[in-house]
C-alpha cells in the first residue's frame, strides 16, 4: 500500500489505474474482517462505539472560546447514558470520555479490536456562511460536492497533529483534493447498513429534534475508512451560525440531539436484528430468492434495461424513505427512472445501461440537477461494487 501511495504522490495521473488493478487482484483473495448481520439468525447488536470528535490539544472548530471538542463530548456522554439506561443489553464503549487527544487510527482500532457492531462519530460543523445551519450524517464514500469535500478535509486535518502521520496514513494529505481519489476505489462491505442508520438519524433530527435535515451524504473520512463495521460521522450543527451554536452549547440542546441519535440507534438495532432472522428463515426454508423491489418507467420509445439480468450500470440520483411515483416531474424532469427498495430505503436511479461509458457520459448532465448523483452497479438485481462490475464486464468481453 505504501508503494501505491508513493506512486500516487509522484504520478497522480497513473494512480487510479494502478490502484484499480491491485485492488481488483486483492479482492480475489480477501474476505471482510467480520460477517455482516443477516447471515446469523441469532445476531444481536451487542456493542456500540461512541466517538466524540477531537479532544485534548485538538479543539476542532472554534468560535471564540467555544470548541467543537466540548460539544461533541457533551452529546456523546448523554447518548451513552441513554443507551446504558434504556438498552442495558448493549455495551457502550467510548473512544474518549474526557478531554484528551486520541489519534484517528486509534479510534477505529478501538472499535475493530472489540468487534463492535456500530461506530458513531459525533462532530459539529463550521463554514464561512453564517446563514447555513442544520445537521448532516455521513457514510464513507467519495465526495459528490465541494461542500462534502471541505467537511472531510476539516475532520481529517487532525492527523497533522500526529507525529507519524505521513507513515501511518501512507502519505495521505488531508488538504489535497487529489488525496481523496482513493475513496472512489474503496469497497465498504457495510455501506448499506451505514446509509440506513444515517437515514434514521437524519429522520429523527428532523421529526423529533426539529432540526434542519441537510441529508445523508458521503465523503472520505479516514476514521470511517479504518473501521470494520457499519459507521457514520454525524455533524450535529453549524457553529458558524450563532443561533445553532447557542443551541449546541446548551444542555437542553445537547440532550435533544443525543436523544434523537438514541432513537435512531434503537430503531436500527430492531431493524437489523429482525432482518437477520427473516433472512435466515428464507435460507432455511429454501424459498426462492427474494429480489429487490425494482420498478421501471419508460417515458419514451427508448428501451429500459433489465436490472435483474447481468451487470448493469446506472446513476443514483436520490435515496429516501419516501416512496415516490416514477414520474419526471417528481425528479426535476429526469427520465428513464428506476426505484429499488432495500432495508427500508428507496433508491432512485436513472440512465441504466450495460455500457459504463454510456452512463458516465450522462453523469455530468444529471449532476446539474442532482449534484450528489453518482454511478452505481448491479449484478442480477443486486448492488455490487464498481470494481467487481468492471471485472465481470472485462471477463465477459475476453471470452
Wavefront OBJ file of the C-alpha trace (Angstrom):
o trace
v 0.000 0.000 0.000
v 2.919 2.322 0.706
v 4.190 1.675 -2.830
v 0.823 2.678 -4.234
v 0.792 5.949 -2.351
v 4.395 6.729 -3.292
v 3.487 6.349 -6.937
v 0.430 8.432 -6.264
v 2.442 11.285 -4.862
v 4.817 11.270 -7.852
v 2.487 10.270 -10.677
v -1.037 11.258 -9.693
v -2.390 10.642 -13.190
v -1.496 6.949 -13.003
v -2.883 6.308 -9.502
v -6.351 5.299 -10.485
v -5.212 2.643 -12.946
v -2.625 1.207 -10.556
v -4.916 1.040 -7.533
v -7.803 -0.372 -9.552
v -5.545 -3.146 -10.815
v -4.100 -4.044 -7.417
v -7.399 -3.749 -5.559
v -9.005 -5.949 -8.174
v -6.330 -8.578 -7.562
v -6.610 -8.223 -3.794
v -10.366 -8.634 -3.892
v -9.921 -12.116 -5.283
v -8.036 -13.263 -2.184
v -9.526 -11.310 0.701
v -12.634 -11.634 2.841
v -14.296 -8.995 5.043
v -12.985 -8.868 8.597
v -16.363 -9.506 10.219
v -19.501 -11.153 8.901
v -22.431 -8.895 8.173
v -25.645 -9.104 10.163
v -28.136 -11.067 8.137
v -26.165 -14.307 7.982
v -26.745 -15.240 11.634
v -30.296 -15.973 12.893
v -29.160 -15.257 16.458
v -27.442 -11.976 15.618
v -27.772 -9.301 18.289
v -26.312 -5.821 18.214
v -24.259 -6.068 21.387
v -21.604 -3.357 21.233
v -21.571 0.238 20.020
v -18.543 2.524 19.961
v -19.262 6.198 20.620
v -16.635 8.577 19.281
v -16.526 12.210 20.409
v -14.595 14.081 17.729
v -11.317 15.861 18.502
v -10.197 16.349 22.132
v -7.170 17.442 24.155
v -4.751 19.524 22.082
v -7.153 19.259 19.137
v -10.079 21.641 19.784
v -11.747 21.074 16.427
v -13.728 24.037 15.137
v -13.623 27.150 17.320
v -15.795 30.235 17.707
v -14.249 32.446 20.359
v -13.703 30.184 23.355
v -16.352 27.711 22.260
v -14.853 24.488 20.909
v -16.170 21.598 18.859
v -14.461 19.040 21.101
v -16.631 20.097 24.062
v -19.863 19.988 22.068
v -19.055 16.530 20.701
v -18.152 15.119 24.116
v -21.252 16.590 25.754
v -23.527 14.944 23.192
v -21.672 11.609 23.225
v -21.826 11.263 27.013
v -25.573 11.914 27.002
v -26.071 9.441 24.159
v -24.097 6.808 26.037
v -26.156 7.433 29.164
v -29.424 6.919 27.249
v -28.210 3.648 25.721
v -26.898 2.312 29.038
v -30.115 3.256 30.837
v -32.730 2.141 28.324
v -30.853 -0.623 26.465
v -28.805 -2.411 29.144
v -28.150 -5.351 26.809
v -25.893 -3.112 24.699
v -22.293 -2.491 25.721
v -21.186 1.124 25.251
v -17.510 1.827 24.581
v -16.152 5.379 24.331
v -13.096 6.370 22.314
v -12.770 9.178 24.850
v -14.850 10.093 27.889
v -12.824 13.158 28.826
v -10.797 15.981 27.312
v -7.794 14.147 25.882
v -6.330 13.554 22.437
v -6.993 10.305 20.557
v -5.404 9.772 17.100
v -7.812 8.937 14.285
v -6.347 5.497 13.681
v -6.687 4.673 17.386
v -10.415 5.446 17.355
v -11.024 2.881 14.621
v -8.598 0.479 16.282
v -10.672 0.540 19.471
v -13.804 -0.401 17.531
v -12.108 -3.087 15.448
v -10.389 -4.730 18.413
v -13.641 -5.361 20.268
v -15.512 -6.212 17.037
v -18.128 -3.533 17.626
v -21.436 -3.716 15.767
v -21.715 0.016 15.085
v -19.417 3.062 15.185
v -20.909 6.533 15.776
v -18.668 9.604 15.500
v -20.105 12.962 16.604
v -18.866 16.375 15.454
v -20.005 19.959 14.876
v -19.549 21.823 11.608
v -18.377 25.309 10.645
v -18.272 27.327 7.431
v -17.848 30.874 6.149
v -21.565 31.494 5.598
v -23.318 32.254 8.916
v -26.796 31.637 7.496
v -26.083 27.947 6.840
v -27.403 25.650 9.559
v -28.625 22.098 10.058
v -27.439 18.532 10.509
v -25.634 16.167 8.147
v -24.864 12.471 8.601
v -22.071 10.909 6.577
v -21.176 7.419 5.448
v -17.869 6.577 3.807
v -17.520 7.291 0.105
v -16.217 9.687 -2.498
v -17.471 13.253 -2.041
v -20.010 14.330 -4.654
v -19.826 18.060 -3.961
v -17.149 20.528 -2.897
v -19.062 21.122 0.355
v -18.738 17.452 1.292
v -15.028 17.532 0.434
v -14.428 20.550 2.657
v -16.113 18.832 5.610
v -13.902 15.775 5.119
v -10.787 17.960 4.874
v -11.686 19.690 8.128
v -12.201 16.477 10.065
v -9.221 14.659 8.516
v -6.811 17.534 9.206
v -6.486 16.290 12.795
v -3.907 13.760 11.573
v -1.460 16.647 11.140
v -1.242 16.740 14.948
v 0.079 13.172 14.954
v 3.877 12.830 14.802
v 3.959 9.860 12.441
v 1.006 10.790 10.227
v 2.996 10.619 6.962
v 3.911 6.990 7.605
v 0.768 5.986 9.474
v -1.576 7.239 6.740
v 0.754 6.351 3.863
v 1.362 9.837 2.505
v -2.273 10.955 2.707
v -2.533 14.767 2.665
v -5.868 15.862 4.198
v -5.640 19.266 2.498
v -5.043 17.916 -1.007
v -8.101 17.227 -3.154
v -6.122 14.632 -5.108
v -5.649 12.528 -1.972
v -9.367 11.836 -1.908
v -9.304 9.927 -5.199
v -8.595 6.804 -3.148
v -12.107 6.913 -1.700
v -13.584 6.283 -5.142
v -11.836 2.919 -5.037
v -12.769 1.859 -1.521
v -15.100 -1.111 -1.119
v -17.166 -0.717 2.045
v -18.796 -4.012 2.958
v -21.134 -2.214 5.359
v -22.254 0.750 3.247
v -25.938 -0.216 3.082
v -26.199 -0.556 6.871
v -24.305 2.710 7.350
v -26.643 4.550 4.999
v -29.688 3.001 6.678
v -28.585 4.190 10.110
v -27.597 7.603 8.721
v -31.078 7.973 7.241
v -32.662 7.073 10.585
v -30.510 9.708 12.319
v -31.492 12.479 9.918
v -35.165 11.470 10.168
v -35.013 11.806 13.955
v -33.212 15.141 13.761
v -35.964 16.477 11.524
v -39.085 14.952 13.106
v -38.178 14.729 16.802
v -35.477 17.334 17.361
v -36.900 19.926 14.977
v -33.532 20.494 13.309
v -32.952 21.281 9.670
v -32.139 17.993 7.938
v -29.388 18.631 5.366
v -29.408 15.000 4.369
v -27.405 11.809 4.265
v -24.084 12.293 2.493
v -20.877 10.500 1.614
v -17.298 11.720 1.902
v -13.787 10.451 2.521
v -13.384 10.368 6.293
v -10.273 8.478 7.381
v -11.842 7.380 10.658
v -14.680 5.674 8.756
v -12.317 4.114 6.233
v -10.441 2.318 9.002
v -13.468 0.762 10.729
v -14.671 -2.786 10.016
v -18.346 -2.336 10.857
v -21.246 -0.022 9.897
v -20.029 3.501 10.682
v -21.296 7.070 10.436
v -19.998 10.547 11.180
v -22.636 12.999 12.406
v -22.294 16.771 12.018
v -24.769 17.970 14.651
v -24.968 21.589 13.524
v -23.024 24.663 12.426
v -21.005 26.580 14.994
v -20.743 29.420 12.469
v -24.492 30.008 12.877
v -24.961 31.962 16.109
v -28.384 30.546 16.935
v -27.302 26.976 16.271
v -24.082 27.431 18.243
v -26.051 28.578 21.276
v -28.290 25.528 20.879
v -25.322 23.141 20.716
v -23.738 24.824 23.727
v -26.879 24.419 25.829
v -27.504 21.368 27.987
v -31.042 21.102 26.628
v -29.858 21.260 23.022
v -27.297 18.530 23.578
v -29.887 16.369 25.319
v -32.308 16.697 22.397
v -29.605 15.914 19.834
v -28.444 12.904 21.863
v -31.990 11.603 22.295
v -32.594 11.856 18.540
v -29.481 9.778 17.841
v -30.577 7.332 20.545
v -33.985 6.823 18.913
v -32.289 6.231 15.565
v -29.948 3.711 17.196
v -32.837 1.868 18.838
v -34.708 1.651 15.534
v -31.590 0.499 13.683
v -30.979 -2.250 16.239
v -34.546 -3.511 15.958
v -34.437 -3.436 12.157
v -31.085 -5.138 11.730
v -31.901 -7.913 14.202
v -35.317 -8.560 12.661
v -33.803 -8.630 9.191
v -31.219 -11.200 10.285
v -33.935 -13.580 11.470
v -36.004 -13.026 8.343
v -33.055 -13.563 6.013
v -32.033 -16.806 7.713
v -35.568 -18.178 7.715
v -35.719 -17.724 3.950
v -32.497 -19.671 3.532
v -33.572 -22.493 5.850
v -36.920 -22.874 4.115
v -35.133 -22.886 0.748
v -37.614 -20.418 -0.615
v -36.970 -18.724 -3.905
v -34.621 -15.803 -3.532
v -36.471 -12.566 -2.878
v -35.416 -9.899 -5.344
v -35.217 -6.198 -4.505
v -38.439 -4.365 -5.355
v -37.482 -2.702 -8.636
v -39.907 -0.598 -10.654
v -39.022 0.936 -14.011
v -40.735 3.543 -16.141
v -40.122 4.203 -19.823
v -41.360 7.635 -20.870
v -40.228 7.381 -24.483
v -39.625 4.668 -27.058
v -36.186 4.001 -25.611
v -35.995 0.504 -24.114
v -35.465 0.157 -20.393
v -32.680 -2.083 -19.132
v -33.412 -5.166 -17.032
v -31.591 -4.720 -13.728
v -32.068 -8.417 -12.994
v -30.005 -9.542 -15.977
v -26.216 -9.440 -15.837
v -24.150 -6.373 -14.961
v -25.889 -3.023 -15.275
v -24.604 0.481 -14.522
v -26.877 3.375 -13.570
v -26.861 6.817 -11.988
v -28.262 7.045 -8.467
v -29.897 10.437 -8.009
v -31.555 10.074 -4.614
v -32.186 7.840 -1.612
v -35.122 8.313 0.718
v -37.573 6.546 2.987
v -40.360 8.080 0.908
v -41.817 6.118 -1.980
v -42.225 8.465 -4.925
v -44.025 7.791 -8.172
v -41.621 7.321 -11.049
v -42.669 10.427 -12.921
v -40.223 13.004 -14.339
v -41.998 15.872 -12.566
v -41.052 14.282 -9.235
v -37.381 14.181 -10.240
v -36.640 17.597 -11.739
v -37.507 16.360 -15.215
v -35.156 13.367 -15.169
v -36.464 10.429 -17.213
v -35.825 6.676 -17.502
v -36.281 6.076 -13.797
v -35.886 3.013 -11.586
v -36.786 2.550 -7.937
v -35.137 -0.049 -5.696
v -36.172 -0.773 -2.131
v -33.575 -2.236 0.228
v -33.520 -2.047 4.019
v -36.486 0.371 4.151
v -34.675 2.818 1.859
v -35.850 3.669 -1.644
v -33.021 4.310 -4.093
v -33.860 6.187 -7.281
v -31.808 5.509 -10.410
v -31.730 6.714 -13.981
v -29.865 6.136 -17.264
v -29.287 2.413 -16.738
v -27.078 0.691 -19.294
v -24.847 -2.337 -19.673
v -22.180 0.043 -21.006
v -20.472 2.032 -18.238
v -19.158 4.658 -20.670
v -22.713 5.492 -21.752
v -23.685 6.061 -18.125
v -20.570 8.070 -17.251
v -21.180 10.314 -20.270
v -24.597 11.259 -18.879
v -23.434 11.825 -15.309
v -22.333 15.437 -15.719
v -25.696 16.428 -17.177
v -27.594 14.677 -14.360
v -25.383 16.371 -11.752
v -26.625 19.761 -12.944
v -29.938 18.795 -11.333
v -28.631 16.390 -8.681
v -25.082 17.424 -7.616
v -24.707 14.336 -5.390
v -25.615 11.892 -8.191
v -23.110 9.119 -8.859
v -22.699 5.904 -10.830
v -23.611 2.561 -9.231
v -23.535 -1.027 -10.442
v -25.895 -4.002 -10.136
v -25.456 -7.643 -11.000
v -28.586 -9.741 -11.463
v -30.603 -7.299 -9.363
v -28.112 -6.993 -6.510
v -25.838 -3.991 -5.809
v -22.128 -4.660 -6.347
v -19.005 -2.520 -6.179
v -17.876 -0.724 -9.307
v -14.637 -2.704 -9.201
v -16.443 -6.039 -9.205
v -18.765 -4.918 -12.002
v -15.832 -3.802 -14.151
v -14.001 -7.080 -13.576
v -17.134 -9.007 -14.543
v -17.589 -6.992 -17.736
v -13.914 -7.397 -18.646
v -14.092 -11.142 -18.053
v -17.168 -11.470 -20.271
v -15.528 -9.392 -23.002
v -12.431 -11.596 -23.007
v -14.391 -14.787 -23.657
l 1 2 3 4 5 6 7 8 9 10 11 12 13 14 15 16 17 18 19 20 21 22 23 24 25 26 27 28 29 30 31 32 33 34 35 36 37 38 39 40 41 42 43 44 45 46 47 48 49 50 51 52 53 54 55 56 57 58 59 60 61 62 63 64 65 66 67 68 69 70 71 72 73 74 75 76 77 78 79 80 81 82 83 84 85 86 87 88 89 90 91 92 93 94 95 96 97 98 99 100 101 102 103 104 105 106 107 108 109 110 111 112 113 114 115 116 117 118 119 120 121 122 123 124 125 126 127 128 129 130 131 132 133 134 135 136 137 138 139 140 141 142 143 144 145 146 147 148 149 150 151 152 153 154 155 156 157 158 159 160 161 162 163 164 165 166 167 168 169 170 171 172 173 174 175 176 177 178 179 180 181 182 183 184 185 186 187 188 189 190 191 192 193 194 195 196 197 198 199 200 201 202 203 204 205 206 207 208 209 210 211 212 213 214 215 216 217 218 219 220 221 222 223 224 225 226 227 228 229 230 231 232 233 234 235 236 237 238 239 240 241 242 243 244 245 246 247 248 249 250 251 252 253 254 255 256 257 258 259 260 261 262 263 264 265 266 267 268 269 270 271 272 273 274 275 276 277 278 279 280 281 282 283 284 285 286 287 288 289 290 291 292 293 294 295 296 297 298 299 300 301 302 303 304 305 306 307 308 309 310 311 312 313 314 315 316 317 318 319 320 321 322 323 324 325 326 327 328 329 330 331 332 333 334 335 336 337 338 339 340 341 342 343 344 345 346 347 348 349 350 351 352 353 354 355 356 357 358 359 360 361 362 363 364 365 366 367 368 369 370 371 372 373 374 375 376 377 378 379 380 381 382 383 384 385 386 387 388 389 390 391 392 393 394 395 396 397 398 399
